[in-house]
């Protein structure tokens, strides 16, 4: 199952972070530091990929985890952290739903960031629901290792 989601601007500013299934109000402050570091990292990777002539990076593996990346039409990076055993196709399906929903709710997110990301907090429940509903549906249909 997807464990974490980040939404990051093309220049590395984290707009949104979700630890799936957790009460976000109880998360420690170091998650902001983690999101900021990861924002810079993914932004740098994105620039590197463009500089070597590739269109985009789709996923990266680190140890027991993979990070699946989806870029929106608005140049936002949507990143999902999952265990390696998860199928990329299912993660991309969930990310597509999250990208669509986020971009419909916040069509000018990248242009209107002033450092305050509280405007994106209502999306926590939406993203959690998309993820949990997708996995619940697949579980009910008898699919495994998604």
Residue frames as qw, qx, qy, qz and C-alpha x, y, z in Angstrom:
[[0.000, 0.888, 0.459, 0.000, 0.00, 0.00, 0.00],
 [0.290, 0.675, -0.077, 0.674, 1.12, 3.56, -0.54],
 [0.575, -0.424, -0.480, 0.509, 2.71, 4.76, 2.69],
 [0.182, -0.638, -0.110, 0.740, 3.43, 8.42, 2.00],
 [0.444, 0.702, 0.416, 0.370, 2.57, 11.06, -0.61],
 [0.269, -0.521, 0.001, 0.810, 4.34, 14.33, -1.38],
 [0.436, 0.795, 0.352, 0.234, 3.27, 17.08, -3.74],
 [0.488, -0.505, 0.128, 0.701, 6.17, 19.33, -4.65],
 [0.379, 0.873, -0.005, -0.308, 6.56, 22.32, -6.95],
 [0.830, 0.487, -0.059, 0.265, 8.98, 22.09, -9.85],
 [0.242, 0.729, -0.397, 0.502, 11.40, 24.27, -7.89],
 [0.498, 0.085, -0.771, 0.388, 11.28, 22.01, -4.82],
 [0.295, -0.248, 0.390, -0.836, 8.78, 23.62, -2.46],
 [0.119, -0.229, -0.965, 0.057, 6.72, 20.95, -0.66],
 [0.385, -0.276, -0.170, -0.864, 3.03, 21.84, -0.88],
 [0.836, -0.234, -0.015, -0.496, 1.56, 18.73, 0.65],
 [0.199, 0.320, -0.911, 0.166, 2.61, 15.71, 2.69],
 [0.818, -0.233, -0.004, -0.527, 0.49, 12.76, 3.74],
 [0.005, -0.256, 0.954, -0.157, 1.43, 9.76, 5.84],
 [0.560, -0.171, -0.580, -0.567, -1.42, 7.46, 4.84],
 [0.673, -0.406, -0.614, -0.074, -3.79, 6.48, 7.61],
 [0.463, -0.206, -0.464, 0.727, -2.17, 8.74, 10.24],
 [0.114, -0.919, -0.358, 0.123, -3.69, 11.70, 12.03],
 [0.537, 0.547, -0.008, 0.641, -1.71, 14.51, 10.43],
 [0.257, -0.865, 0.079, -0.424, -2.18, 16.77, 13.45],
 [0.809, -0.553, 0.197, 0.024, -0.13, 14.30, 15.49],
 [0.843, 0.356, -0.054, 0.400, 2.85, 14.14, 13.14],
 [0.566, -0.579, -0.026, 0.586, 6.13, 15.52, 14.51],
 [0.155, 0.917, -0.087, -0.358, 7.68, 18.75, 13.24],
 [0.354, -0.453, 0.680, 0.454, 10.60, 16.86, 11.69],
 [0.570, 0.454, 0.667, 0.155, 8.22, 15.83, 8.90],
 [0.264, 0.948, 0.059, -0.168, 8.43, 19.42, 7.66],
 [0.211, -0.721, 0.584, 0.309, 12.23, 19.11, 7.56],
 [0.551, 0.012, 0.807, 0.211, 11.92, 15.75, 5.81],
 [0.503, 0.719, 0.479, -0.004, 9.51, 17.19, 3.23],
 [0.104, 0.944, -0.189, -0.249, 11.77, 20.19, 2.61],
 [0.341, -0.508, 0.729, 0.308, 14.82, 17.96, 2.08],
 [0.540, 0.251, 0.785, 0.170, 12.91, 15.62, -0.19],
 [0.385, 0.864, 0.259, -0.196, 11.47, 18.58, -2.11],
 [0.012, 0.839, -0.444, -0.314, 14.95, 19.82, -2.92],
 [0.443, -0.241, 0.834, 0.222, 16.13, 16.31, -3.77],
 [0.546, 0.475, 0.688, 0.055, 13.26, 15.56, -6.18],
 [0.292, 0.922, 0.034, -0.252, 13.54, 18.98, -7.77],
 [0.139, -0.696, 0.627, 0.322, 17.26, 18.40, -8.39],
 [0.498, 0.030, 0.849, 0.175, 16.59, 14.92, -9.81],
 [0.492, 0.723, 0.469, -0.125, 13.90, 16.38, -12.09],
 [0.173, 0.907, -0.252, -0.291, 16.34, 19.02, -13.42],
 [0.330, -0.453, 0.785, 0.265, 19.04, 16.37, -13.89],
 [0.570, 0.309, 0.759, 0.063, 16.67, 14.15, -15.88],
 [0.426, 0.867, 0.195, -0.170, 15.74, 17.07, -18.14],
 [0.028, -0.844, 0.454, 0.284, 19.42, 17.95, -18.64],
 [0.374, -0.266, 0.849, 0.262, 20.30, 14.45, -19.83],
 [0.295, 0.154, -0.582, -0.742, 17.51, 14.61, -22.39],
 [0.100, -0.288, -0.952, 0.029, 14.93, 12.37, -20.77],
 [0.287, -0.557, -0.413, -0.661, 11.27, 13.35, -20.53],
 [0.582, -0.599, 0.164, -0.525, 10.69, 12.34, -16.93],
 [0.124, 0.249, -0.919, 0.279, 11.67, 9.97, -14.17],
 [0.660, -0.294, -0.467, -0.509, 9.00, 7.43, -13.31],
 [0.830, -0.544, -0.074, -0.105, 10.36, 5.69, -10.25],
 [0.231, 0.639, -0.639, 0.361, 13.41, 5.31, -8.04],
 [0.873, -0.331, -0.359, -0.018, 14.28, 2.48, -5.67],
 [0.017, 0.640, -0.573, 0.511, 16.04, 2.92, -2.35],
 [0.179, -0.204, 0.871, -0.410, 16.51, -0.17, -0.21],
 [0.153, 0.306, 0.933, -0.111, 13.12, -1.74, 0.54],
 [0.266, 0.704, 0.402, -0.522, 11.15, 1.18, -0.91],
 [0.376, 0.316, 0.507, 0.708, 10.30, 2.65, -4.25],
 [0.108, 0.571, 0.207, -0.787, 9.23, 6.17, -5.03],
 [0.377, 0.489, 0.681, 0.394, 6.81, 6.46, -7.93],
 [0.078, -0.437, -0.019, 0.896, 6.71, 9.91, -9.52],
 [0.309, 0.652, 0.639, 0.266, 4.00, 11.53, -11.60],
 [0.160, -0.190, 0.033, 0.968, 4.27, 15.03, -13.04],
 [0.298, 0.694, 0.588, -0.292, 1.09, 17.05, -13.51],
 [0.426, 0.677, 0.352, 0.487, 0.29, 19.37, -16.40],
 [0.178, -0.967, -0.019, -0.181, 0.90, 22.18, -13.89],
 [0.487, 0.568, -0.526, 0.403, 4.51, 20.96, -13.34],
 [0.577, -0.566, 0.421, -0.412, 3.83, 19.66, -9.86],
 [0.396, 0.273, -0.876, 0.037, 5.59, 16.47, -8.81],
 [0.812, -0.329, 0.097, -0.471, 3.39, 13.86, -7.11],
 [0.331, 0.427, -0.825, 0.166, 5.52, 11.28, -5.32],
 [0.867, -0.337, -0.028, -0.366, 4.31, 8.08, -3.65],
 [0.010, -0.503, 0.841, -0.198, 6.49, 5.98, -1.34],
 [0.919, -0.061, -0.070, -0.383, 5.65, 2.28, -1.42],
 [0.690, -0.365, 0.616, 0.107, 7.24, -1.06, -0.54],
 [0.027, 0.421, -0.730, -0.537, 9.16, -2.57, -3.48],
 [0.247, 0.172, 0.952, 0.062, 6.61, -5.39, -3.84],
 [0.389, 0.635, 0.396, -0.536, 3.87, -3.00, -4.97],
 [0.551, 0.411, 0.571, 0.449, 2.99, -2.99, -8.63],
 [0.166, -0.186, 0.132, 0.959, 3.85, 0.29, -10.37],
 [0.134, -0.364, -0.651, -0.653, 0.64, 0.11, -12.39],
 [0.385, -0.681, -0.623, 0.032, -1.56, 0.22, -9.27],
 [0.375, -0.513, -0.193, 0.748, 0.47, 3.03, -7.69],
 [0.103, -0.011, 0.372, 0.922, 0.24, 5.06, -10.90],
 [0.224, -0.543, -0.702, -0.402, -3.52, 4.47, -11.01],
 [0.403, -0.718, -0.461, 0.330, -3.87, 5.90, -7.49],
 [0.332, -0.366, 0.068, 0.866, -1.49, 8.78, -8.27],
 [0.040, 0.296, 0.564, 0.770, -3.52, 9.63, -11.39],
 [0.313, -0.718, -0.603, -0.151, -6.63, 9.97, -9.21],
 [0.452, -0.650, -0.236, 0.564, -4.75, 12.13, -6.70],
 [0.284, -0.088, 0.303, 0.905, -3.25, 14.34, -9.44],
 [0.083, -0.491, -0.617, -0.609, -6.67, 14.85, -11.04],
 [0.401, -0.751, -0.522, 0.051, -8.38, 15.63, -7.74],
 [0.458, -0.527, -0.099, 0.709, -5.64, 17.99, -6.48],
 [0.224, 0.003, 0.379, 0.898, -5.39, 19.89, -9.77],
 [0.160, -0.619, -0.623, -0.450, -9.17, 20.31, -9.93],
 [0.450, -0.777, -0.394, 0.197, -9.25, 21.74, -6.40],
 [0.354, -0.774, 0.143, 0.505, -6.05, 23.83, -6.69],
 [0.739, 0.585, 0.237, 0.235, -5.53, 24.66, -10.39],
 [0.301, 0.845, -0.205, 0.393, -3.09, 27.49, -9.65],
 [0.811, -0.560, -0.065, 0.155, -1.28, 25.85, -6.73],
 [0.751, 0.006, 0.033, 0.659, 2.25, 26.41, -8.03],
 [0.228, 0.577, 0.124, 0.775, 1.70, 30.09, -8.88],
 [0.397, -0.738, -0.102, -0.536, 0.01, 30.96, -5.59],
 [0.807, -0.323, -0.370, 0.328, 2.44, 29.51, -3.07],
 [0.007, -0.858, 0.190, -0.477, 3.54, 32.14, -0.58],
 [0.183, 0.374, -0.777, 0.472, 5.12, 29.73, 1.89],
 [0.505, -0.066, 0.562, -0.651, 1.84, 28.96, 3.64],
 [0.282, 0.053, -0.883, -0.371, 0.70, 25.49, 2.67],
 [0.269, 0.179, 0.742, -0.587, -2.26, 25.42, 5.07],
 [0.560, 0.336, -0.112, -0.749, -4.53, 26.04, 2.08],
 [0.553, 0.241, -0.743, -0.291, -3.83, 22.43, 1.02],
 [0.192, -0.174, 0.842, -0.473, -4.74, 20.85, 4.39],
 [0.726, 0.174, 0.274, -0.606, -8.32, 20.05, 3.32],
 [0.690, 0.424, -0.514, -0.282, -6.81, 17.73, 0.71],
 [0.109, -0.372, 0.882, -0.267, -5.49, 15.40, 3.44],
 [0.611, 0.135, 0.643, -0.441, -8.87, 13.72, 3.86],
 [0.721, 0.558, -0.101, -0.397, -9.44, 13.59, 0.10],
 [0.390, 0.570, -0.722, -0.048, -6.08, 11.91, -0.61],
 [0.276, -0.214, 0.872, -0.344, -6.48, 9.46, 2.29],
 [0.708, 0.295, 0.423, -0.482, -9.94, 8.53, 1.01],
 [0.656, 0.590, -0.362, -0.301, -8.71, 8.00, -2.57],
 [0.208, 0.477, -0.848, 0.101, -5.91, 5.73, -1.38],
 [0.337, -0.077, 0.836, -0.426, -7.89, 3.75, 1.20],
 [0.728, 0.372, 0.237, -0.525, -10.95, 3.37, -1.07],
 [0.584, 0.556, -0.535, -0.252, -8.79, 2.08, -3.93],
 [0.132, 0.330, -0.916, 0.188, -7.16, -0.54, -1.73],
 [0.499, 0.077, 0.665, -0.550, -10.44, -1.51, -0.08],
 [0.745, 0.447, -0.047, -0.493, -12.06, -2.03, -3.50],
 [0.509, 0.498, -0.696, -0.094, -9.15, -4.13, -4.72],
 [0.142, -0.223, 0.886, -0.380, -9.16, -6.17, -1.50],
 [0.650, 0.220, 0.456, -0.567, -12.88, -6.84, -1.87],
 [0.745, 0.518, -0.235, -0.349, -12.27, -7.94, -5.48],
 [0.962, -0.162, 0.192, 0.102, -9.68, -10.44, -4.28],
 [0.593, 0.694, -0.246, 0.325, -6.63, -8.74, -5.74],
 [0.753, -0.588, 0.007, 0.297, -3.38, -9.12, -3.85],
 [0.640, -0.202, 0.201, 0.713, 0.08, -7.53, -3.83],
 [0.295, 0.821, 0.338, 0.353, -1.20, -4.17, -5.03]]
